[in-house]
């Protein structure tokens, strides 16, 4: 990854966060909690940016429709997050496989 790629990535991230800041306060709070949750569990697909940008698109559509954030996702934010990534591998899964020696992992 070159310097230009890092600069472009930073510009995209700032534009993404500007969209988040344009959301109503309740949406912002829930978005940031979901973001924190995903950064903690580390879905492998998080790095490509489609998960969070898709979530932001979903929230913007909810705002346009005049719905509250909990009307969109339900009362259990963690369950909503888990449902979005239920079929995705996480870095925690990869680590667990590496320490347990399950098939399909590399040993040192």
N, C-alpha and C positions, 0 to 999 in steps of 0.2 A: 504494500500500500504506500503510495507516494504522498508527498506533501499536498499536491493538488486534490487527491482523493480525500485526505483528511479535512482540508478546507471546505470542500464541497459537502462532505458529510456533516460538518459543523453548521454550515448554512442551512442544510435541510432540517437538521435537528432544531435550530432556532426558529425556522418557519413553522415547524410542527408545534413547538411549544407556544408560539404566538397564537396559533389556532386554538390551543388548549385554553389560553388566557382569555380568549374571546367567548368561551362558553360561560353560561351562568355559574354562579359560585357552587351550587350543589353538584353540578356536573364536574366542575374542576376538582372538587374534593374527592369524589368517587374515582375519577380518572387517575388522580395521583396515588390513591390507595391501590388501585389495580396495577398501576405501573410499578409501585414499590413491591407488590406481591410478585409480579412477574420477574422483576430484577432479583428477587430473593430465590424463587424456585428455579429460575433460569431455563425456560423452554428453549430448546436448541434453535428453533425458528425465530426467536426474538431478534437475532442479529440482523436479519434481512429487512426489518422494519415494517413488514406487512401486518403483523399482529396489532401493533399499537396504532398504526395509521388506519387500519380497518375499524378498530374500536372508536377512534376519533370520528371517522365518517359516520358510524352508527350513532354516536352521540349527537353529532350535528344534525342528523336527520330527525332525531328525537326532539331536539330543540325546535326545529322548524315545524314539527307536528304539534308543538305545544305540550309535550308530555314531560312529566317529571322523570328524573333519572331512575328512581326506584320503580316506576311503572315499566321502564324498559328492561331492567335487569333483575328485578325482584328484590326482596329484602336481604337475601344472603349473597353478599358480594363475592365472598370466597367461592361459593358454589358456582356462581356465574363464571368466575375466572377458571375454575377447574374444568367446567364444561367446555370452555373455548379451547383448552389445550389437552383435553382428555386423551387424544390419540397421538399427542406429540411426546417425543422423548425430552427429558430435561437433563441438565448437567448433573443433577443429583442422581438421576437414574444411571447415568454413565459411570459416575463415581461409585455408586453402590455395586454395580456389576463388576467394576474393577477390583474392589476389595473383597467381594464374595467369590470371585473366580468363576462366575457363571459362563456358560458357553458363549462364544462370540466376542470375548474380550481378549485383550492381549496381556500376557504376563511378562513381568520384567525378569 
